[in-house]
């Protein structure tokens, strides 16, 4: 009897479906047949956006395995860079505005959450020494600009790579979702032998163990398989529709249950291209902006109890309208799209021989985060980091036919843990923000919080050091919680390390200056990548022939 899984059937046609198909087909090199059942007409699900944010792990954990260079897929998906997230007006009350307001201390209400690596010294992060400086009144410099190289570069809209292609800092990408998915589909079908069946799912066959054995379409097609992936988004056509797996609603913790989106034109020549995402606090939620060459994707995640769709759309377009300083043009004439996003997860993501990937597994607000070394640690704007982790787990736990659900318990524990961490990260934005000017912001304080989130908040306020995996959480807390907190007590007994930290702070500043002088603008780099004509660029945007110094991307020098 053949005990090997010979065929995988994937239901769905979103990004996660084609990432799954291409990765499995490449990994098993023809030993496993991969079939994608996609609907006759492409209809974006409620979990999809026109432009997606991709984590830095996309290249190493996905495209390197497919043998596809970064520049190739970037050109195919009109991609741009993102080195972090710029937060605007999360600490001050007021009307929606993409321009930072002035705070009581005279600083502007904006800060960055960089995807770069936080330096360490003598078992402590540089942020611990920064906290010590604040506590002693020796410095009022913000955490992001004091401890990380990337914020001044994002201020100046610099590329994370030099013109010769060398990498300077960590980054992810923004991609056109439609182009990216179409590119993956083409690679999967033409180069990797994935079979496509176009048809509307009608029902499924199951054996006496409850395992799926075949999918049927309304067009009369039957697609047998051994292992099935549910990539149908929030519809959960297989996991919920066939197997009856319940959905655990967590909208009592994350109140934003609706989204309005729009894509607006952008004047790159006049304003450049921002190498980051922007998150603006709004009366009933928050709005984002993700730039691509020539256009930007914008969205407003809001609570339907706090505003209604027409007002939400009006507030969103007003942020990036003709009078905004961002280079958006024609925003008031953009087509808006309204979505519903119910925060929560399937109770289990692997049931019998069916595995949910992407939004069929869980859906959260599209907060973008990556780890301290540029790796994704929770969830990206459309969950691509979560998709990559789920696929890695699936490949390493690929089952045999005799025990198709043997890895399910371990897989489900890992997914549940990642979901809880991502949920807490999203809720941390509201738990730490001091705004209380609208019912939405006032409602945040009494919401239930996990023990892990409560412990994280207490640890920051009491000066406990944090693990590297929590660096993104710390960046939020350091910006949103006003005033200094007590540093780790151990630093009081490490005077030599405290003195050595001065040199490390200076090293960060020196690298900031060198990178500012030598890196091209993101616009200039992307313009060449996407094969535009150099004569159309203004003189300050044209590439220079000068070579940057041989400088390590780390802090060793």
N, C-alpha and C positions, 0 to 999 in steps of 0.2 A: 504494500500500500504506500502511495506517495504521501509523505508526511510534510512536504514543503508547501508553503504558500506560493502558488504559481501566478495568481492574478490579484490585482488591486483595482477596485472600482471607486472612482472619486465622483461624488455628486456636487455640482456647482461650477460656476465659471468666474468667480472673483479671483483676486490676486492670490489668496491662499490656496485655491484649487490648482492653479498652474505652477505655483512654487512647489507644492506637494508632488505634482505629476512629474515635473522636470527633475527634482531632486531624487525621487525614488527611481525613476527610469535611469538616471545617470549612476546612482549608487549600485544598483543591481545589474546594470549593463546587459539587459535583455533576458536575465534569468527570471524576471518577474514581469508579466504583462501588466501594463498600466492603461486603464481606460478612463476617460473623463466623460461624464454624462452632463452636457450643458443644455440649458433651455434654448428653444428655437430663436428667441430674441433676447438681446442683452438688456436687462433691466437692473440697474444698480440697486443693491439692497440698502436697507436703512442703516447699515453699519459702514457704508462706503462713502468716501469723499473724492472730489475731483482731483485733488493733489494730496499725496500721502507723504509722511515723514518716515524715512528709513534709517535704522540704526547702523552704526559703524560695522557691526558684525555681518552685515549683508554681504560684503565682499569676501571676507575670510570664511564665513560659514556657509556661503551659498554660491556666489559667482566663481570663487576660486575652485570650488569642487566641480563646477561646470566647465571650467577652463575659459572663462570669458573675462577679458580685461575690463577694468573699471570704465575707461573711456568709451568702450564700445556700447555697453548698456546705458551709460549716461546719455550718449548721443541719441540712442533709440528711444529714450523716455523723457527727453528734454529736461534732464536733471540739473539741479543746482546743489550747492553745499549748504549744510547747517552745522555750525560749531556750538550751538547751544540755544537757549531760550531767553529772550528779553522780556521781562515782566514790567508792566506799566500800570501805575495807579492801584496797586494792591494794598497800599498802606494809608491812603488818604480817601476821605469821603468826597463825593461829588458826582457830577453828571458824567456820562460816557465820554471819554476823550482819549485819543491815541497819543496826545502830547502829554508828557509827564508833568504832574503838578508839583509845586514846591512844597516841601515838608517844613515842619516847624524848625528843624535844625538847619535850614537853608539848602539842603540837598534836594535834588530832583527825585521824584518817586519813580525810579526805575532801577532795576538790577538784573544781572545775568546769572543764569544757571548754566555754567559751562560744561561741556562734555570732556574737558581735559583732565589730566591726572593731577591730583593734589599732592604736592611734595611732602616727603616725610623726613624726620630727623630724630634720631635716638628714640624710636618706637612711637613718636607722636607726630600727628599731622601738623602741617604748617598752620592750619586753622587754630590749633590749640595755642600756639605761640601768639597768633593774632588776637585770640581771646584774652591772653595774658596782657598784651599791650593795651587793649581797651580797658581792662579791669584796672590797670595802673594809671590810666589817663595819659598814656604816652602816644596814642594814635587814635584818630577818628576816621581813618581810611576804611572804606567799605570792604567787606570780606572778598568780594569777587575780584576787584582790582588789586588788592593787596596780595592775594595768595595764588592767583592763577594768571597764566600768560594770555589767555584768550580774550577777556573782556575788552581791553583797548583795541585789539585787532577787529573785534566785532563792531566797536564804535566807529572805526575807520573803514568798515566794510571790506576787509582784506580777505583774499583767498587763503585757504589753509594749505595750499601748495604753491611752490615757486613755479615760474614759467617752464623750467626744465622738467617739471613733473615731480620733483622731490617733495615729500610731505614734511610740513612744519609742525602742525598741531592736529589733534584728533578731530574728527568730524563725521557726520552722517550726511544724508541727502534728502532733498525734496524731489519727488518725481510726479509726472503726469500719470495718474492712475490708469487711464484708458490706454495710453501708449505703452506703459510698463507691462500691463496685463497682456496686451496684444503681442508684445515682444516675447514674453515668456511662452505664450501659446505657440508662437511660430517656432521657437527653439525646441519646445517639447515635441511638437508634431513632426517637424521637418528633420530635426537632427537627432532626436532621441527615441523616435518610434512610438510615441504615445498615440493611442487610438482615440478618436473623438466620435461620440454618438450624440446627435442633436435630437432632443426630444423632451417633452414635458413629463416629469415623473408622475406615475399614477398609483402604483402599489409595489409591494415587495414580497418575495417568497422567503419563508423561514423553515428551518428543519425542526425536528422534534426537540432539539436542545435550545431552540430560540435563536439560533444563529441565522443571519441573513445569507441567502444563497443566490438571489438574483434580484435585479431591479427591472421594472416594466415601465414603458412609456405609453402615453396615450396614443402614440403613433403605431403601436403594436410591436415595438422592439423589446427583446429580452436580453439583459446584460448580466450574465452569471459572473460570480467572483468568489474569492476566498476571504478577502479582507476589504472592508468598505470605509471610506473616509467621507464624513459629512462636512462639506464646505459650502453649505447653503445659507450661511449667515444666520441672522436672527430667526429665520423661518425654521431652522433645525428640522429639515424635512425627514431625515432618517432618525436622528437621535430622539426627537420628541414625537414626530409624526408617525413613525413606524414602531419604535421601541418604547415609546411612552415615558421617556426619562423626564422627570419634572425639572422645572426652572426655579431657581432660588432667587427671588427678587430682593435687591438690596437698595432700592430707591429711598429707603428710610435713612440711608447714610450719605448718599450722593443725590442731591435734589435735582440736578439738571437732567430732565427727561426729554428735552426737545432740542433740536438743532436747526438753525437756518444757515445756509451756505450761499456763497456767490463767488464767482471768479471775475476779477476786474482787471482791465488793461493796466500796464505799468510802463512808465517812460524810463527805460534803463539808461539811456544816454544822459539824461538830465540828473537822475537820482542814484544811479548805480543799482546793484543788486545786493540786498541784505543777506549776509551769510548766516542767518539765524531765523528762528521762528519768533513771533511776537505774541504775547499773551496779555490782553488788556482786561482788567477787572471791570465788570459791568453791573448795573443795578440788580439783575436777576441771574447772574452767572459770570461768564467770561467769554471773551472773543479772541480768536487767533488770526494770524496772518502768516502765510507761507509763500515766499516768492519763488517763481520760476522766471527764466528769461522771457521778458515781454508781458508777464501777467502775474497775478497773485491770487492764491486761494484764500478766502476769508470765511470765517464761520463764527457763530454765536451759540454756545451751549448754554441753555437757560432752563429755568424752572417754569413750567406752564402755570404754576400758581402765582408766579411773580410778574409775568407779562404774557401778552397774547401774540400770536404769530406775526400779525401785521406790524405791531409796534416793535417786535424784535427785529424784523427785517429792516424797518426804518432806522433803528439805532445802529444796526450793523453797517449799512451802507453809508450812514453819516460819518462813521469812523474813518472810512477810506475814500471819501468823496473828493471832488475837485479842489476843495479848499484845504485838504489835509496836506501836511508836508512830506508825505511818503512817496509821491510820484504816481499814485493811483489816478486814473482818468476814467471818466464815464461810468463811475460806480452806480449812479442813480439809474442808469439804463441797463444794468446787468440783470440777468435772469437769476432769480433766487430759487432755492430748493429747500423744502421743509422736510425734516426727518424726525423720527421718533427713536430714541435710544434708551432702552430700559436697562439700567445698571443691574447686573446680576450674572449668574452662571448656571449652566447645567449642573445638576447635582453631581453627576459623574460625566467625564469626557470620553471614557472608553467603556462601552457597554457591549457585552457579547463580543462580536467581531466587527463592531463599528466604532470608529475613532473620530471625534469632533476636532476640527482644526480651525483656528480663527474665531470669528464671531459666533459660530455654532457652539463653541466651548464657553466663552464668556465675552461680555461687552461692558466697557467702562467708559468714562469720559476720556476724550482723546488727549490727555496730558502726555507730553513727550518726555522721556527720560532715558538716559544712558548711564553706564557705570563710570567709575573714575578713570578707567583706562580706555574709554571710548566704546566699551561693550555695553550692550543693552542689558539693563538689570530689572526692568519691570515691563512696561508696555509702551509701544510707540503710538503715533497718532492714529494708526489704523491697526495696531496690534501686530505689526510685522515682527518685532522682537519676540513676542509671544509665539508667533507662528514658527520662527526659526528654532526656538527652544523645544516646542512640541515635536517638530520634525526630527530634531536631533534625538529626542527621547524615543520616538517611534522607530527610527533606524536602529538604534542601539538595543531596543527591546522588540525587534521584529519577531513575530511569533511563528511557531510551527502550526501546521494544520490540525494536529491532534489536540492542541491546547491554545486555541485562538485567543482566549481571554486571560491566559496565564499572566501576562505583564500588566493587566488592567489595574490592579490595586496599587502597584508602584507608580504607574503612570498617573493615575488619578490623584495620588498624594502629592506628586510633584506639581501638577497643574493647579491643584487647590492651594498649595503654598505660594506659587507664583501669583495666582489671582489675589490672594489675601494681601500680599505685599503691594501689588499694583493698586488695589482698592485703597489701602492705607495711604499710599503715596498721593493719590488723588484727594483724599479727605484731608491730608495734611495741609494742602493749600488753604483750605477754609478754616481749619482748626487754628492755624498759626496767624492768619491774617487779622489785623486789628480792626477792620471795617465793621461798622454796625449801623450804617446810614439807611439801609432799606430792610424791609421784612426778610428778604432772602439772606442777607448777611447776619441779621439778628437771629435767624433760625438755626445758625450753624452750631452755636454753643451747646444746646441741649441734645444734639444728635448723638446716638450711640456710637462708641468708638471701641475698637478692639483693644485687648490688653497690650498688644505689641505697640500700637500707636500711642496709647497713654504712657507706656514705659519710655518710648522714644522722646516724647515731650518732656517728661520728668527728667530724663537723663541730660537733655540739653540744658534745662534750667538749673540743674545742679552741677554742671560743669564736668560731667563724666565724658571720657574720651569715647569716640565712636569707631566702629569697624569701617574698613574701606568700602564695604558694600553699601553703607549708609551715607556716603559722601553727598549724593544728590539730595537726600533728605536734609542733611546738615546745611547745605547751601540755601535751602528755603528758610530754615529756621534762623540762620544767621542774618538773613535779610529782613524777614517779616517780624521777628520779635525785637522790639525796641530795647535799647540800652544794653550795657555789658552784662554778661553773666560770669560767675566765678569760673576760672580756668581749672583744669585738672590739678588737684593738690600736689601731685608728684612734681610738677614743674618748679615748685618753690624749693625743692631739694636738688635741682639740676641746674645750677647757675652756669656751668660750662655750656650745656645744651642751649640755654636761653641766649647766651652771648653768640653762639654759633648760628642761631636762627637769624640774627641780624644779617649775616652774610647770605643766607638763603633768601631772605626778602629782597636783598639787593640783586641777587642773581635773577630772580623773577623779573624785577624792573629792567635789568639789562637785556634780558631776552625780549621783553616787550618792546624796547626801543629798537633792537636789531631787526626784529620781525616787522615792525612798522616801517622801517626804512627800506627793507629788501623785498617784502612780499608784494605781489601785484594786487590790484583790486580784484574782488570776486567777479566783477563785470568783465574785466580784461581777460581773466583766465577762461571764464565760461564762453566769452565771445569767440575766442580762438578755438576752444573745444568744439563748439557747435558750428564752426566754419562760417562765421560771419566775415564781412570785409573789414580789414583794419582801417582803411581810409575813412570809414564812417565814424570812427572813434574820435573824441576830442583829444588834444595832445596829452593831457594828464592821464588819460586812460590807456594810451598806447603802450605796448610792452617795451621794456627796456632791454638793451643788449648786455647791461652790466650783470655779472653773476653774483648771487648772494654768497656770503662767506660759508665755509664748511662748518656748519654749526649743528650740533646734535639736537634732536627734537626733545631730548630729556634735559635734566638739570645737572648733568654730571660735570659740565665745564664751568 
